[in-house]
Amino acid sequence: MRRDGNVAIITIDNPPVNALKHAVRKGIQDNVIAARDDASVEAIVLTGAGRTFVAGADITEFGKPPQSPSLIDVIATLDDVKKPTIAAVHGTPLGGGLELTMGCHFRVAAAGTRLGLPEIKLGLIPGAGGTQRLPRLIGIEKAMPMILSGEPIPAKQALADGLIDEIIEGDLVSGALAFARKVLAEKRALTRVKDRDDKLKDIRANPAKFDAIVADNSKKTRGLHAPAAAIEAIKMTLDTPIDEAQKKERDAFMKLLVGDQSKAQRHIFFAEREANKVPGVGKDTAPREIKRAGVIGAGTMGGGIAMNFVNVGIPVTIIETSDEALKKGMATIEKNYQMSVQRGSLKPEDLTKRMALFTPSTDLGALKDADIVIEAVFENMPVKKELFGKLDKIAKPGAVLATNTSYLDVDEIAQSTTRVKDVVGMHFFSPANVMKLLEIVRGKDTAPDVLQTAMTVGRTIKKVPVVVGVCFGFVGNRMLSARSIEGEKLLLEGALPQDVDGALTEFGFPMGPFAMGDLAGLDVGWRSRKERGVRNEIADTLAEAGRYGQKTGKGFYLYEGRAAKPDPEVEKLIVDASVRMGVKRRAVSKEEIIERLIYPMVNEGARILEEGIALRPGDIDVIWLYGYGFPAWRGGPMHWADTVGLKKIRDRLRELAKETGDKRHEPAALLNKLADEGGTFAGFAAAKAA
Ligand SMILES: NC(=O)c1ccc[n+]([C@@H]2O[C@H](COP(=O)([O-])OP(=O)(O)OC[C@H]3O[C@@H](n4cnc5c(N)ncnc54)[C@H](O)[C@@H]3O)[C@@H](O)[C@H]2O)c1
């Protein structure tokens, strides 16, 4: 705390983000009391040092015994100060940080500040009055989406909504001091946030409005505890005195905190950060500079990949084999941007700017200036090898040469160049401009700074990069294969596509495997299987009948627009296939569907860990969350397996191996070991990290 004349300035200084650990709470509390009791102090400014005001609670303290003062105590202390209190914020005042500011009479913010309550993303609700004070400041209509989405709002909007009182251009603390003196000079009324009711009067008189707001805001919250608890907490602002409501809010927070959903979501939060730690790639490994990118292939993936770069202002040279293919690819890109303009998420002038960042060409030589080249041509080894051979002669020295292959051996591709160190896999997911996952495939010769570059560029283009090793399908698709095989078997044994998809959507996936197949196109897998000499009896029979999925209006389902309907023809085709394959059909329960689809994935995940293809179980979880829609609140397949119990999973896999004679179901050595020890993947990860 320091003084500027009659104003006390309390600066929170706990790098990197001023998290509210116990010592910080105590520091704020002690200083606020000192300033409160000092008769020569007439106003108090609360601010943060470093790159941001308090960005939240210290979540490593979650689950440990609470230490006083709690954040609620600190806010209560602020509430009772009879001199003007002003929070002066910058950066990202989030969660507990924003709740803290709502204990002050006023809030001022630097331009560029983003304010929010992101607790919902960890399966929690604000637990220090946020659900009660935010609606009092900005009204329920604005507060509900902020709390349910967890997304921060920019300072301008915060000012318009009434969350802050002023935006400070220039030095924040000087601006806050001037604001404090203005408040003193004008003898402004000091209303505590908890006592405000002007934004609630209307809805209190007309509570039916509340349900309408809920209906507008709770679309994607099926099966989730936190949004339901948040809505209930916000509802208390209609009729429950704030002190009582705060106690109930706290109880709800504590209940969520010990619940499985929040544990799973916090696991993902940490796993995502852990995934950045890669052996041999330290802070001192500088990434190469990327000013210009090249993408080869303007098909399904190439177009989306190129858009990612352009979206962050990196120019891209995009290569195709013919003018026609190039035109088609560029038209798809433009159509995508036009859709964003129609939706209002992109300004028309930005569409023009973005399109200008593309250099389309049919000449591979145009890639000579690219700092990174990502290949996204047909999934065919000879084609890729020939291409990398040519690229080797064209690309400038030090350029990163990446392949977007889904299954092929990155090391073999690298061998077709004279610069194996510069070659890496960058495996995007479809649609590549939307899906957040990026598997970075580390070849046996990939240089550390190339890996660092791939990860850095991945983050620059707003992806979640996870480093994996070389094997067929890497982590995600290798586990997906395990699931697909079982899906097909379940159909032969008695289930229908809608049964399997239904069980998985109920589990929390946005889509089941057959609906996903229809979306991607059944011809894709069919062609690739033909090349490899394998057959999926049902999927391939469908493809042979011209049922390619959504694009032909028929696949596993019948399509009217995008709506999928079960098709009696498909049922007949499946039953016939069972007869042909000599499989007696029987009833298959939902529970069996989940076990059969996900246990083999867990088993494959364990093998992937044994082989070192993934560094940590958490990496696998992050991959499944961001690449395949595994429900966040279940924490990914490996975390979920821990909650089911590894012994149960191992025993069931053993049974399956015996029943079916399928060796793939034999439990992996790691799974066996952990099951015998009563261990977990989390325990395995902790032991490995130590
Ligand atoms: N589709 C997916 O869901 C998906 C997901 C992840 C990775 N991948 C991988 O991405 C790659 C591309 O897949 P896709 O689905 O975009 O295929 P696609 O068939 O839609 O596109 C491939 C494009 O590459 C072009 N092409 C072929 N040879 C070329 C060459 N020598 N030079 C320049 N262009 C060439 C083709 O004209 C075509 O437009 C494959 O390796 C695939 O395994 C695909």
The ligand as an SDF file (V2000), in Angstrom:
LIG
                    3D

 44 48  0  0  0  0  0  0  0  0999 V2000
  -10.5770  -35.1830  -44.3430 N   0  0  0  0  0  0  0  0  0  0  0  0
  -10.2430  -35.2980  -43.0780 C   0  0  0  0  0  0  0  0  0  0  0  0
  -11.0930  -35.3950  -42.1970 O   0  0  0  0  0  0  0  0  0  0  0  0
   -8.7930  -35.3030  -42.6930 C   0  0  0  0  0  0  0  0  0  0  0  0
   -8.4500  -35.0240  -41.3620 C   0  0  0  0  0  0  0  0  0  0  0  0
   -7.1180  -34.9600  -40.9940 C   0  0  0  0  0  0  0  0  0  0  0  0
   -6.1490  -35.1950  -41.9370 C   0  0  0  0  0  0  0  0  0  0  0  0
   -6.5000  -35.4820  -43.2130 N   0  0  0  0  0  0  0  0  0  0  0  0
   -5.4080  -35.7180  -44.1750 C   0  0  0  0  0  0  0  0  0  0  0  0
   -5.2450  -34.5480  -44.9550 O   0  0  0  0  0  0  0  0  0  0  0  0
   -4.7880  -34.8950  -46.2530 C   0  0  0  0  0  0  0  0  0  0  0  0
   -5.7340  -34.3090  -47.2700 C   0  0  0  0  0  0  0  0  0  0  0  0
   -7.0110  -34.8230  -47.0640 O   0  0  0  0  0  0  0  0  0  0  0  0
   -8.3160  -34.1290  -47.6350 P   0  0  0  0  0  0  0  0  0  0  0  0
   -9.4720  -34.7400  -46.9270 O   0  0  0  0  0  0  0  0  0  0  0  0
   -8.1600  -32.6580  -47.5870 O   0  0  0  0  0  0  0  0  0  0  0  0
   -8.2880  -34.6360  -49.1370 O   0  0  0  0  0  0  0  0  0  0  0  0
   -8.9470  -33.9410  -50.4150 P   0  0  0  0  0  0  0  0  0  0  0  0
   -9.0130  -35.0080  -51.4180 O   0  0  0  0  0  0  0  0  0  0  0  0
  -10.1640  -33.2050  -50.0460 O   0  0  0  0  0  0  0  0  0  0  0  0
   -7.8710  -32.8730  -50.8560 O   0  0  0  0  0  0  0  0  0  0  0  0
   -6.6200  -33.2040  -51.3650 C   0  0  0  0  0  0  0  0  0  0  0  0
   -6.2480  -32.1420  -52.3830 C   0  0  0  0  0  0  0  0  0  0  0  0
   -4.8820  -32.2660  -52.7170 O   0  0  0  0  0  0  0  0  0  0  0  0
   -4.7220  -31.9860  -54.0860 C   0  0  0  0  0  0  0  0  0  0  0  0
   -3.4700  -32.5950  -54.5410 N   0  0  0  0  0  0  0  0  0  0  0  0
   -3.2000  -33.8960  -54.7460 C   0  0  0  0  0  0  0  0  0  0  0  0
   -1.9030  -34.0380  -55.1160 N   0  0  0  0  0  0  0  0  0  0  0  0
   -1.3640  -32.8240  -55.1360 C   0  0  0  0  0  0  0  0  0  0  0  0
   -0.0720  -32.3130  -55.4520 C   0  0  0  0  0  0  0  0  0  0  0  0
    0.9280  -33.1100  -55.8190 N   0  0  0  0  0  0  0  0  0  0  0  0
    0.1280  -30.9810  -55.3710 N   0  0  0  0  0  0  0  0  0  0  0  0
   -0.8620  -30.1660  -54.9960 C   0  0  0  0  0  0  0  0  0  0  0  0
   -2.0960  -30.5870  -54.6950 N   0  0  0  0  0  0  0  0  0  0  0  0
   -2.3510  -31.8940  -54.7550 C   0  0  0  0  0  0  0  0  0  0  0  0
   -5.9500  -32.5690  -54.7340 C   0  0  0  0  0  0  0  0  0  0  0  0
   -6.2010  -31.9550  -55.9750 O   0  0  0  0  0  0  0  0  0  0  0  0
   -7.0240  -32.2680  -53.7020 C   0  0  0  0  0  0  0  0  0  0  0  0
   -7.6610  -31.0360  -53.9530 O   0  0  0  0  0  0  0  0  0  0  0  0
   -4.6900  -36.4030  -46.2630 C   0  0  0  0  0  0  0  0  0  0  0  0
   -3.3830  -36.7830  -45.9650 O   0  0  0  0  0  0  0  0  0  0  0  0
   -5.6320  -36.8140  -45.1660 C   0  0  0  0  0  0  0  0  0  0  0  0
   -5.3170  -38.0630  -44.6160 O   0  0  0  0  0  0  0  0  0  0  0  0
   -7.8010  -35.5270  -43.6040 C   0  0  0  0  0  0  0  0  0  0  0  0
  1  2  1  0
  2  3  2  0
  2  4  1  0
  4  5  1  0
  4 44  2  0
  5  6  2  0
  6  7  1  0
  7  8  2  0
  8  9  1  0
  8 44  1  0
  9 10  1  0
  9 42  1  0
 10 11  1  0
 11 12  1  0
 11 40  1  0
 12 13  1  0
 13 14  1  0
 14 15  2  0
 14 16  1  0
 14 17  1  0
 17 18  1  0
 18 19  2  0
 18 20  1  0
 18 21  1  0
 21 22  1  0
 22 23  1  0
 23 24  1  0
 23 38  1  0
 24 25  1  0
 25 26  1  0
 25 36  1  0
 26 27  1  0
 26 35  1  0
 27 28  2  0
 28 29  1  0
 29 30  1  0
 29 35  2  0
 30 31  1  0
 30 32  2  0
 32 33  1  0
 33 34  2  0
 34 35  1  0
 36 37  1  0
 36 38  1  0
 38 39  1  0
 40 41  1  0
 40 42  1  0
 42 43  1  0
M  CHG  2   8   1  16  -1
M  END
$$$$
